[in-house]
């Protein structure tokens, strides 16, 4: 896993892979994101996002969170557990990486990324994310 800032077609950074449906998969007018709905983290860790391959990830935001209790988050990149945190949330959304107005942070995965969430008092949350395949 590498944190990185630069992505593009020439020079340093990574080359973005072709993604024909990228524009068609957008839901946000501010930052072009993809939404995964109906995640149920109430019975234990639920998979919020599971990517296989090389990706440049600039946005991870959980939404429709109950504002009571805590949210447990695990992030595994390329088989290595990176995050294993419990967060007391006071808002209905939790920006783990980037925001709806800025994507200055980024995560790179070489082979896989797995984001898991547990929140015992929530049964229907969503994840907004932005992940571009890279070559």
Helices and strands as residue ranges (DSSP letters): E 2-3, G 23-25, E 34-39, E 46-52, E 55-63, E 70-77, E 80-88, E 94-97, E 107-109, E 112-118, E 125-133
